[in-house]
Amino acid sequence: MYSRKFFVFLSAVSALLTVAVYPIKALCIGTDAPVDGINSVNVLEAIFLGFVQGMTEFLPISSTAHLKVVPVVLGLGDPGVAFTAVIQLGSIAAVLWYFWGDLTRIIKGATRAIALSDYADYDFRVCAGIVLGTIPIVIFGLLIKIFIPDFDNSPIRSLSAIAIASICMSLLLGLSEKIGKRQRDFEKLTMVDGILMGLAQSLSLIPGVSRSGSTLTAGLFMGLERETAARFSFLLGIPAITLAGLVQLRDILGQNLGDMTPLIAGIISAGVFSYLAIAGLLRFLKTQSTWVFIWYRLAFGVAILGAISAGILKNS
């Protein structure tokens, strides 16, 4: 019964994305916002982009891709890497809110295990897995900062690159559904799981890959149950998304941003809808497979390539 409700929920999201085109574009006409980057986003756009961020951050369909593609399709322009990263702080607030009990238990248990030198303790293994799993994305993120300083405008963020990444990840997720054993629950997580999922998480630096999608795929390949893979993916994402958001927030606070209301509105909107997405996905994966997301990602990528070929979308 819940799965049916969740499908209705996803359908409603798609419908809202579609019908929002006209009111948002109409309400944004005549605004005095600047024309590029984070300053070009007004309050209404920020709330809408927060909605897109929140509903896609924790589903395995890539929030970065949707924050790049949806505004372009609606004619709102690309909000850029900075705005995308900062409103992710709303998603972090949501995952902290949802998993606060688990986090406090894991941290207390890990601290106790370290005091007792009990490194086989379950809470220590999970905590260490999160810490070690965060290292790869930090390293690769720094390398991108060093070697691709204009990452915001690089070909890696082009619509065709996003489409190809989406298609490839849909195929990998489908393969993991086919061959994954799904025999290990949350109690059987190891530090090695954290490291391997952390390596998979680093792939999400490529727009279109999806952080939750890559880690969920890796978890299924490693034999984790769907809900376990998703739950650990959410916990693993806390340090990575927080660091990305804080780095970008530090960078943009040094600029003359003027009115911060749109940014705050986007963060709040992302937080509310992220919480709904987390709760919905975890309940959904208790009884259902990921095939709905696999087909969606495949269709998403193919549609973008088709639109580019037809000249409907510009490959920027």
QUIHUTA-V451446 format. One record per run of one state. SS is the DSSP state (a for helix, b for strand, c for the rest). FROM is the first residue (numbers start at 1). LEN is the number of residues. If there is no record, write none. Layout:
[[SS & FROM & LEN] [SS & FROM & LEN]]
This chain:
[[c & 1 & 1] [a & 2 & 27] [c & 29 & 8] [a & 37 & 4] [c & 41 & 2] [a & 43 & 15] [c & 58 & 5] [a & 63 & 11] [c & 74 & 6] [a & 80 & 19] [c & 99 & 1] [a & 100 & 16] [c & 116 & 6] [a & 122 & 26] [c & 148 & 3] [a & 151 & 3] [c & 154 & 1] [a & 155 & 3] [c & 158 & 1] [a & 159 & 21] [c & 180 & 4] [b & 184 & 1] [c & 185 & 1] [a & 186 & 3] [c & 189 & 2] [a & 191 & 15] [c & 206 & 5] [a & 211 & 11] [c & 222 & 2] [b & 224 & 1] [c & 225 & 1] [a & 226 & 28] [c & 254 & 7] [a & 261 & 25] [c & 286 & 5] [a & 291 & 19] [c & 310 & 7]]
